[in-house]
Amino acid sequence: MKCEICHKKEATTQLEGSNADEIKYVCADCAGENGFFDDQDARDEGNDAVDEVLESLGGMLDSISKSLGGGEQDAEETGKKNLRRLEFPAQEIPPRLEFCGLLQLEGIFLTGELADARQILSENDIRMEGLPYATLPETGHLYRLTYRGKGAGRLDSVRETVRKVFDLELSAREALREELARLYADTTIRALAILQSAKLLSPDELIDLLSPMRLAATDGLVSGIKEQDLVRLATADNRRDYYRMNDDERAIVDADRADDINDIFAGVRLKWKKGMY
């Protein structure tokens, strides 16, 4: 898919427009030139400044109203336009659901409930944004949750809504361990087989394969590799630089990556037994 701004390079990420419902798929260069929040900027906003921003919104709207001499409705609309996009704090994601600083929803992906999660979040104007610089928005089923503050009590409302998604993911994982164990086993066994034998691996495919392996690791179903090693592998690539390479350069990097991953996962085993699924 070509960039919707320059129409030349391949689109690698999503860019939020001035309208909160407007999404464009753009290349890395146009994303940087058109105000895309890179990982650190978004994290700094979401984690360090969120409480101060939300607490001051009421006063800010009052000040806008007075300075413009307009009514409450005009002030509110002006305030909304000036509010910055905030990210739900990563430290508030339960450890079992956090992977690479993002919310991992591998469970509800496998149970087919991702649309339900989006519906729950949309009720409070919360958006699921996929992995930055990924070629597909669902890569690894890892998401950051972004929203726009609209009042002093906004963060509490966001927390309550997000917890519903946490509960949905935890319920899905329980179902995978029980009535959907065969699906769970099949997904992880396939992922490990590819990690052990693939000859080319892109960063996106690697994340897609590591996500179910990490899910299995949290359930004690993996031996031969530690959870923290899965995190290191998932974050090893500079995704922005990778997607600026040409096809020949990426092919060389993908081959080297596959060889390294083959070696790392050669001794990894899954603890599935036939009676478990």
Phi, psi and omega in degrees: 000130182279152176303134182278001177254303181270339179060025181242303184273166178288139177289134182238353182201174179259142178235127179277129180276187180295328173274129186299337181269358184267122179237132174241146175260119190228163175282168183298321181295314181291329177298316180292325182281343187244028168086017178294136178284117174282172188307311187290320179299313182295320181293320178298318179296311187290323188267321189266327189250355190299315183296316181296319181296313183294322181292334184266358186297318181302313179295324180296316180296322177298317181296319179298317181300315181293317183293329181269344182070019182261179180278180182297322182295317178298319180296320181295315180296319178296319179298319180298321181294332183268352180287142181266152177292133181242154180251137176299130186301127182298328182290349178266001174278130178305139184309322180293337183257358182260129178219119181061033179078009181236166178277120180267119181242044180296325181297307183286342170294313182292328180270001177075030184246017179298321179297325178295320179296317179298321180295317179300314183290324183296336179297339178241026177058036178256136183244143174268116179250129184287182182300126179301144178063024175268151180283339178232141184293341183260012184307123177070355184053043178247134187220150165249144184257123182240152182204171177241124180294140180229008181175168185296330181268010187299316185297321178298319179294320177298315180302316182298318180292316182295325179298330177297322178289321175304313181297321179297317179294317180296322177294321178296319180294324177295319178296323179295326179284342184246264187290341180250028184298326180294318176298316180299312180298315181299317181297314183286323179295318177297316181299314181295320180300319180290317179299329182275343189227351183299145179259343175221133179220119174276164177302321181294315180294323179299315178298318179300325181278325180288331183299309176293330177294321178293322177300316178294325180295322179293338178265009178071026184258007183236136173232151177099355176204145182265156179302318181296332176290326176295321178296315180299319179294322183290336184250010186287330185275143168272096189296323181299313181293321181301314184281359171266353177286159172277174186299319181294319179294318180295324180298320178295315180295319180296323178292315178297319180297316180298317179299316180296316181294321176306314181294317183296320186265004181302322182261008181278139180228149174259144186265025177290137172238150188306324181290351183274348181218000000 
